[in-house]
Amino acid sequence: MSTGILIMAHAPLASALRSTVLHALQDCAPLLVAVDVRADAPPAQTLAQAQAALKSLQADEVLIVADVVGATPCNVANQLAASVSQPRCRVLAGANVPMLLRAGTYCSGQGLDALLQRVREGGIQGVLECTPLPTSSSVPT
């Protein structure tokens, strides 16, 4: 069983995130689509784009990854998930590269619920402070 991944984000973020994932994981291309939501696009138009993208996945289940809770991409993603009976859809907000790399890595054979959990954990674990600590030789005396 394969789970499709639909990225919905403010333009051009969705396409950029898809391209980034495909740079490392080319094999997941058929299961990964993006919908860039333009600021001036009416929600009905965005929903129609998302429906077409969902249909193109031809997957049994779909994880929709949106950028920001409460923003148009996430709101439309929730509308889409609520309106479809097949495939099963779940929505996860807070899109980032680590979560989408997890999505691309595990989209085959996991099942939607397990994939959602892995992707969520990948997104959380990918947020780390990386500030280098000063070394004793770089500290002014």
ZIPEHU-V692603 format. One record per residue. RES is the residue in one small letter. PHI is phi in whole degrees, -180 to 180 (NA if undefined). PSI is psi in whole degrees, -180 to 180 (none if undefined). OMEGA is omega in radians with two decimals (999 if undefined). Layout:
# ZIPEHU-V692603
RES & PHI & PSI & OMEGA
RES & PHI & PSI & OMEGA
This chain:
# ZIPEHU-V692603
m & NA & 132 & 3.10
s & -112 & 144 & 3.10
t & -111 & 125 & 3.09
g & -78 & 153 & 3.12
i & -121 & 122 & 3.08
l & -113 & 118 & 3.10
i & -97 & 125 & 3.08
m & -123 & 119 & -3.09
a & -155 & 164 & 3.08
h & -59 & 138 & -3.12
a & -62 & 138 & -0.01
p & -100 & 23 & -3.01
l & -62 & -43 & -3.09
a & -60 & -48 & 3.13
s & -66 & -37 & 3.12
a & -66 & -41 & 3.10
l & -65 & -42 & 3.11
r & -61 & -46 & 3.13
s & -60 & -39 & 3.13
t & -64 & -45 & 3.12
v & -64 & -43 & -3.11
l & -68 & -22 & 3.05
h & -60 & -37 & -3.11
a & -99 & -29 & -3.01
l & -131 & 70 & -3.08
q & -61 & -30 & -3.07
d & -66 & -19 & -3.11
c & -89 & 5 & -3.09
a & -52 & -43 & -3.11
p & -66 & -19 & -3.09
l & -105 & 10 & -3.05
l & -132 & 114 & 3.10
v & -126 & 159 & -3.10
a & -129 & 143 & 3.01
v & -124 & 112 & 3.06
d & -85 & 122 & -3.09
v & -96 & 113 & 3.12
r & -76 & 146 & -3.11
a & -62 & -32 & -3.08
d & -95 & 3 & -3.10
a & -82 & 132 & 3.07
p & -65 & 146 & 3.14
p & -54 & -35 & 3.13
a & -64 & -38 & 3.10
q & -67 & -42 & 3.11
t & -64 & -40 & 3.10
l & -62 & -42 & 3.11
a & -62 & -41 & 3.08
q & -62 & -44 & -3.12
a & -66 & -39 & 3.10
q & -63 & -42 & 3.11
a & -65 & -41 & 3.12
a & -65 & -43 & 3.12
l & -60 & -44 & -3.14
k & -63 & -35 & -3.11
s & -69 & -21 & -3.12
l & -70 & -32 & -3.10
q & 47 & 51 & -3.14
a & -116 & 156 & 3.10
d & -72 & -32 & -3.11
e & -139 & 154 & -3.13
v & -139 & 133 & 2.97
l & -103 & 120 & 3.09
i & -99 & 124 & 3.12
v & -110 & 118 & -3.12
a & -109 & 164 & -3.07
d & -84 & -50 & -3.00
v & -135 & 128 & 3.07
v & -60 & 133 & 3.07
g & 89 & -11 & 3.11
a & -89 & 166 & -3.07
t & -53 & -47 & 3.14
p & -57 & -43 & 3.14
c & -70 & -41 & 3.12
n & -62 & -43 & 3.12
v & -68 & -38 & 3.09
a & -59 & -42 & 3.11
n & -66 & -39 & 3.06
q & -60 & -45 & -3.12
l & -62 & -48 & -3.12
a & -61 & -37 & -3.13
a & -74 & -23 & -3.02
s & -93 & -12 & -3.09
v & -104 & 142 & 3.09
s & -100 & -32 & 3.12
q & -143 & 121 & 0.15
p & -82 & 166 & 3.03
r & -68 & 140 & -3.13
c & -128 & 143 & 2.97
r & -133 & 151 & -3.12
v & -119 & 134 & 3.10
l & -130 & 127 & -3.12
a & -105 & 163 & 3.12
g & 99 & 34 & -3.05
a & -49 & 131 & 2.99
n & -148 & 168 & -3.06
v & -62 & -47 & 3.14
p & -58 & -39 & -3.13
m & -68 & -37 & -3.12
l & -76 & -29 & 3.01
l & -65 & -40 & 3.04
r & -62 & -44 & -3.13
a & -59 & -46 & 3.14
g & -66 & -34 & -3.12
t & -72 & -38 & -2.99
y & -112 & 17 & -3.06
c & -73 & -14 & 3.11
s & -104 & 123 & 2.98
g & 86 & -1 & -3.09
q & -88 & -34 & -2.95
g & 86 & 151 & -3.00
l & -61 & -47 & -3.08
d & -65 & -43 & 3.12
a & -66 & -40 & 3.12
l & -63 & -45 & 3.14
l & -56 & -44 & -3.14
q & -64 & -45 & 3.12
r & -63 & -43 & -3.12
v & -66 & -44 & 3.11
r & -60 & -47 & 3.12
e & -62 & -40 & 3.11
g & -62 & -39 & 3.11
g & -65 & -42 & -3.14
i & -69 & -47 & -3.11
q & -68 & -19 & 3.13
g & -82 & -4 & 3.13
v & -102 & 105 & -3.07
l & -138 & 149 & 2.98
e & -80 & 131 & -3.08
c & -122 & 17 & -3.12
t & -61 & 126 & 3.12
p & -69 & 141 & 3.09
l & -79 & 142 & 3.13
p & -68 & 142 & 3.06
t & -92 & 163 & -3.11
s & -62 & -27 & 3.14
s & -79 & -18 & -3.12
s & -99 & -3 & 3.13
v & -85 & 125 & -3.14
p & -64 & 145 & 3.12
t & -107 & none & 999
